[in-house]
Amino acid sequence: MKTTIDIPENELKQTMKFTGAKTKKAAVVFAIKEFNKKQRLANLAKMLGTFEDFMTQDELKIMREEEKWDKTK
């Protein structure tokens, strides 16, 4: 989708520098993708702790060790 927006030049230059983007478009697309990714992770993090009866760290470790042992058979 083509959109015309006014982006502060300094902010855009910094974004290009930090992302290593060679074009303005690449910098903006990268920044938008990263923002969306962080929002999805934040939403997921909000859900953590709401799972009842979820396995503990120790149970997860045991499960992983059992899987590792099963694969060596």
C-alpha positions as CSV (number, residue, x, y, z in Angstrom):
1,M,0.0,0.0,0.0
2,K,1.4,3.4,-1.0
3,T,1.1,6.0,1.7
4,T,2.6,9.5,2.0
5,I,3.6,10.6,5.5
6,D,5.9,13.2,7.0
7,I,8.6,11.6,9.1
8,P,11.1,13.7,10.9
9,E,14.4,13.5,9.0
10,N,16.6,13.0,12.0
11,E,14.4,10.1,13.2
12,L,14.5,8.4,9.8
13,K,18.2,8.8,9.5
14,Q,18.7,7.2,12.9
15,T,16.4,4.4,12.0
16,M,18.3,3.7,8.8
17,K,21.6,3.8,10.8
18,F,20.3,1.4,13.6
19,T,18.7,-1.0,11.1
20,G,21.4,-0.9,8.5
21,A,18.7,-0.2,5.9
22,K,19.9,1.2,2.6
23,T,16.6,2.8,1.7
24,K,14.0,4.8,3.6
25,K,11.3,2.3,2.8
26,A,13.4,-0.6,4.1
27,A,14.0,1.3,7.4
28,V,10.3,2.1,7.9
29,V,9.2,-1.4,7.0
30,F,11.8,-2.9,9.4
31,A,10.7,-0.5,12.2
32,I,7.0,-1.4,11.7
33,K,7.7,-5.1,11.7
34,E,9.8,-4.8,14.9
35,F,7.1,-2.7,16.6
36,N,4.4,-5.3,15.7
37,K,6.6,-8.1,16.9
38,K,7.2,-6.4,20.2
39,Q,3.4,-5.8,20.6
40,R,2.7,-9.5,19.9
41,L,5.3,-10.5,22.5
42,A,3.9,-8.1,25.0
43,N,0.4,-9.5,24.5
44,L,1.7,-13.0,24.9
45,A,3.6,-12.0,28.1
46,K,0.3,-10.7,29.5
47,M,-1.2,-14.1,29.0
48,L,1.7,-15.8,30.9
49,G,0.7,-16.5,34.4
50,T,-2.9,-17.0,33.5
51,F,-2.4,-20.7,32.7
52,E,-3.5,-22.8,35.7
53,D,-1.8,-26.1,36.3
54,F,0.9,-25.4,33.8
55,M,4.1,-27.4,34.3
56,T,6.9,-26.0,36.5
57,Q,10.5,-25.4,35.4
58,D,11.5,-28.6,37.1
59,E,8.8,-30.6,35.2
60,L,9.9,-29.0,32.0
61,K,13.5,-29.9,32.6
62,I,12.6,-33.6,33.3
63,M,10.4,-33.7,30.2
64,R,13.3,-32.4,28.1
65,E,15.7,-34.9,29.6
66,E,13.3,-37.7,28.9
67,E,12.9,-36.6,25.3
68,K,16.6,-36.4,24.9
69,W,17.0,-39.9,26.3
70,D,14.3,-41.2,24.0
71,K,16.0,-39.8,20.9
72,T,19.3,-41.6,21.8
73,K,17.5,-45.1,21.6
